[in-house]
Amino acid sequence: MTLTPNDGLPVPQRYGAILAIALGITVSVLDGAIANVALPTIAKDLHASPASSIWVVNAYQLAITISLLSLASLGDIFGYRRIYQTGLLVFSITSLFCALSDSLTTLTIARILQGFGAAAIMSVNTALIRIIYPQRFLGRGMGINALIVAVSSAAGPTVAAGILSIASWQWLFAINLPIGLAALALGLRYLPANSTKSQGQKFDVTSSIMNALTFGLLITAISGFAQGQNRMLILGEVLVLLIIGWFFVRRQLSRPFPLLPVDLLRIPIFAMSLGTSLCSFSAQMLAFVSLPFFLQNTLGLDSVSTGLLLTPWPLATMVMAPIAGRLVERYHPGMLGGIGMIVFSFGLYSLSLLPQDPSNLNIIWRMLLCGAGFGLFQSPNNHTIITAAPRNRSGGASGLLGTARLLGQTTGAAMVALMFNLFPEQGTHASLILAGTLAGGGAIVSFMRMTQQTASQKEAQNKT
C-alpha cells in the first residue's frame, strides 16, 4: 500500500508503531529520573562518595544533551526508523552493563553509553509520530507522546521507590532490557520508513563536535554556578563556550542542512513555541526537585508519602494531555498553551503559599492544578513545533524539541541549587515563586503565537 505523506499508517500497523514508540520513550525518559532515588544506595554499595555518585545521573543527561541534535541529523539522512532501532538496541544492551557494573567508574561509563542510546530514541520519536499518524490525528498523537514524556519524567522517583522496596538497585537498570527488546521487536515489525528524506544532506562531523562542546560547556557552567564551584573556572568555561558557540552558530548559518536548525528558528511560531517549552520544563523541574525538601524536611514525611503526594501532578497530566491533543484540532495552540501555562503558573504560586502544616487535600488540589495546566500546554505546543517545520526537516525539529526539554530540566534543577544557596531556609518557597514566574512568562509568549498562522491554517489557505 502506497501512502501519501499525510495518510499515516493503516490500522493495525499504526497501533503497533505507537506501542513501539511509547515503550522506547518510557524507558529512556524514566531512566533519567529513576536513578536519583537510588544514589545513596549505589554510593554505599560501590564504596563511592555522595558527591562522586552524582555522575551516575549527570553522565546520562550530559550524553543525551551533547548528542541529541547530531543523531536527529542522522535521522534526516539515514531514516528515523533506523536511528530509533539502533538507539533501542544500544540502550537495552548498556542497561545490562549498568546492572552488572561493580564500580562507580564502570557504572558511569555504562551510563554514558546508555545516554547515547537514549538520545537516539529521543531525537527522532516526534519525527516518527509525524509519519505514523494521519495528518488529521496528529494532534492526538502529539498529545499521547507529551503524556508519556511528562508522566515518565514525573513518575521516576515513585517507580524507583517501588522497585527498591522489593529489589536491589541493579534492577532499576536490568528491567530496561526486556522492555527495550520488546520495543525493538515491535519497531522492526511496525515502524515506517521516512516518507521523505533530505536529498544531498551529509553528516557534518565538525558541527557535531562543536555542538557537543557548546552544550556540554553550557550545562557544566550552569551546574557549576548553581553549586558554588570556583568562579574563575566557571568564567573560563563561559568564555570558551562563547567562542566555540559563536563559530558554531556562524557555521550553521552557512550550511544548507544545519545540525543546529537555526533556519527553523527564523519561523516565528516555531521559535516562540520552543521558548515556551524551555520555560515549562524549567518550571516543572524547579517544583519537582524542591518540593520533596519541603515535604520531607519541613513536614517530616517519609519518601513513600512524598511520592504519593507528588502523584496527582502526573495523573492530572495523564488526563489532560490527550484531551489537549484533540482540542488542538479545533483551537489555536497559542490559546490552549497560554491557558495551560496560566493554570500551571497559578498552581505553582498556590504551592508557594502552602501553610506550615497543610492537610493532604490542601496539597493535592494544588498538584492537580499544576499537572492539568502542564498537560494542557504540552500537547498543543509540541504539535506546533513539529508541524511548523518542513516534513523532511522533522528530525531537526524533533531534536530541538528534545534539546529544549533537556536544557529546561537541567536549568531548572540547577536553579533549585541556586535558590537553596541564596535562601537556605526558604529554598522551596523561592524555587516555586521562580517557577510560577517562568510559567507566567511562558503564558504571555504562548498567547503572542495567536498572531501567527499554524501549519494547518497555511495548508488550508493554500488550498483555497
Secondary structure by P-SEA (a helix, b strand, c coil): ccccccccccaaaaaaaaaaaaaaaaaaaaaacccccaaaaaaaaacccccccccaaaaaaaaaaacaaaaaaaaaaccaaaaaaaaaaaaaaaaaaaaacccaaaaaaaaaaaaaaaaaaaacaaaaaaaaccccaaaaaaaaaaaaaaaaaaaaaaaaaaaaaccccccccccaaaaaaaaaaaaaccccccccccccccccaaaaaaaaaaaaaaaaaaaaaaacccaaaaaaaaaaaaaaaaaaaaaaaaccccccccccccaaaaaaaaaaaaaaaaaaaaaaacccccccccccccaaaaaaaaaaaaaaaaacaaaaaaaaacccaaaaaaaaaaaaaaaaaaaaaccccccaaaaaaaaaaaaaaaaaccaaaaaaaaaaccccaaaaaaaaaaaaaaaaaaaaaaaaaaaaaaccccaaaaaaaaaaaaaaaaaaaaaaacccccaaaaaaaaac
